[in-house]
């Protein structure tokens, strides 16, 4: 019971928490990217283009972030670098597609944005490929 109210933490619990955060966030993001990848031809003609790069390019960048970068985050490989495209995509989703309604339709985008922002700031933890390389 005393441990529940303690404000200290161990390296093991921190690394386990970062592993759980990375795996769950990445695994729940991959279906979004896979759905876009599977329906690329349908979606490429009507996808949002907030940076005026073209609908196909915007869709490709979104698929790269939501599918491939999410896989890298699960593995913990190039984790901080892989979180940046996801932060951009979730920012666009929240502020452009959902008009900043963080307590409405944009709630999930806001949640993912905060998770990937935390991963960018804190890093992957030792239970990752990055953590094993950095030993």
C-alpha positions as CSV (number, residue, x, y, z in Angstrom):
1,X,0.0,0.0,0.0
2,X,2.9,2.3,0.8
3,X,4.2,1.9,-2.8
4,X,0.9,3.1,-4.2
5,X,1.3,6.5,-2.6
6,X,5.0,6.9,-3.3
7,X,6.2,9.6,-5.7
8,X,9.4,7.8,-6.5
9,X,9.8,5.3,-9.4
10,X,12.4,2.8,-10.5
11,X,14.1,2.5,-13.8
12,X,12.4,-0.8,-14.4
13,X,8.9,0.7,-13.9
14,X,9.8,3.7,-16.1
15,X,11.1,1.4,-18.9
16,X,8.1,-0.9,-18.7
17,X,5.7,2.1,-18.8
18,X,7.5,3.4,-21.9
19,X,7.4,0.0,-23.5
20,X,3.6,-0.2,-22.9
21,X,3.0,3.3,-24.1
22,X,5.0,2.7,-27.3
23,X,3.5,-0.6,-28.1
24,X,-0.1,0.3,-27.4
25,X,0.1,3.7,-29.2
26,X,1.8,2.2,-32.2
27,X,-0.4,-0.8,-32.4
28,X,-3.6,1.3,-32.3
29,X,-2.2,3.7,-34.9
30,X,-1.3,1.0,-37.5
31,X,-4.9,0.1,-38.5
32,X,-5.5,3.8,-39.4
33,X,-2.5,3.7,-41.8
34,X,-3.2,0.2,-43.1
35,X,-6.8,1.3,-44.0
36,X,-5.5,4.2,-46.0
37,X,-2.9,2.0,-47.7
38,X,-5.5,-0.6,-48.6
39,X,-7.9,2.1,-50.0
40,X,-5.2,4.3,-51.6
41,X,-6.8,4.6,-55.0
42,X,-10.2,5.6,-53.6
43,X,-8.8,8.0,-51.0
44,X,-6.2,9.7,-53.2
45,X,-8.8,11.6,-55.1
46,X,-10.5,13.1,-52.1
47,X,-7.9,13.3,-49.3
48,X,-7.2,16.5,-47.4
49,X,-4.3,18.6,-48.7
50,X,-3.6,21.1,-45.9
51,X,0.0,21.9,-47.0
52,X,-0.9,22.2,-50.8
53,X,1.4,19.3,-51.8
54,X,-1.2,17.4,-53.7
55,X,-3.8,14.9,-52.4
56,X,-1.7,11.9,-53.3
57,X,1.5,13.2,-51.7
58,X,-0.5,14.2,-48.5
59,X,-2.0,10.7,-48.4
60,X,1.4,9.1,-48.9
61,X,2.9,11.1,-46.1
62,X,0.0,10.2,-43.8
63,X,0.4,6.5,-44.6
64,X,4.1,6.8,-44.0
65,X,3.5,8.3,-40.6
66,X,0.5,6.2,-39.5
67,X,1.8,2.8,-40.7
68,X,5.6,2.8,-41.1
69,X,6.5,5.3,-38.3
70,X,4.1,3.5,-35.9
71,X,5.9,0.3,-36.6
72,X,9.2,2.0,-35.8
73,X,7.8,3.3,-32.6
74,X,6.6,-0.2,-31.6
75,X,10.1,-1.5,-32.2
76,X,11.7,1.4,-30.5
77,X,13.9,2.1,-33.5
78,X,14.6,5.7,-34.4
79,X,11.8,6.4,-31.9
80,X,12.2,10.2,-31.5
81,X,12.6,10.7,-35.2
82,X,9.6,8.5,-36.0
83,X,7.4,10.4,-33.6
84,X,7.8,13.7,-35.5
85,X,5.7,12.7,-38.6
86,X,3.0,11.3,-36.2
87,X,2.9,14.5,-34.3
88,X,2.5,16.5,-37.5
89,X,-0.3,14.2,-38.8
90,X,-2.1,14.3,-35.5
91,X,-1.8,18.1,-35.3
92,X,-3.3,18.3,-38.8
93,X,-6.0,15.9,-37.9
94,X,-6.9,17.8,-34.7
95,X,-6.6,21.4,-35.9
96,X,-7.6,21.0,-39.6
97,X,-9.9,18.1,-39.9
98,X,-11.5,18.4,-36.4
99,X,-11.2,22.2,-36.1
100,X,-9.4,21.9,-32.7
101,X,-12.4,20.3,-31.0
102,X,-10.2,18.3,-28.5
103,X,-13.3,17.6,-26.3
104,X,-15.4,16.5,-29.3
105,X,-14.6,14.7,-32.5
106,X,-10.8,15.5,-32.2
107,X,-10.4,13.8,-28.9
108,X,-8.5,10.8,-30.3
109,X,-6.3,12.9,-32.4
110,X,-5.5,15.0,-29.3
111,X,-4.8,11.9,-27.2
112,X,-2.4,10.5,-29.9
113,X,-0.8,13.9,-30.2
114,X,0.0,14.0,-26.5
115,X,1.2,10.4,-26.5
116,X,3.6,10.9,-29.4
117,X,4.7,14.3,-28.0
118,X,5.6,12.5,-24.7
119,X,7.5,9.8,-26.6
120,X,9.4,12.6,-28.5
121,X,10.4,14.3,-25.2
122,X,11.1,11.2,-23.0
123,X,12.4,8.7,-25.6
124,X,11.7,5.0,-26.0
125,X,13.2,3.7,-22.7
126,X,15.7,0.8,-22.4
127,X,13.2,-1.9,-23.6
128,X,13.7,-0.8,-27.2
129,X,16.1,-1.2,-30.1
130,X,17.3,2.4,-29.5
131,X,17.8,1.6,-25.8
132,X,19.8,-1.6,-26.6
133,X,22.0,0.2,-29.2
134,X,22.7,3.0,-26.7
135,X,24.1,0.7,-24.0
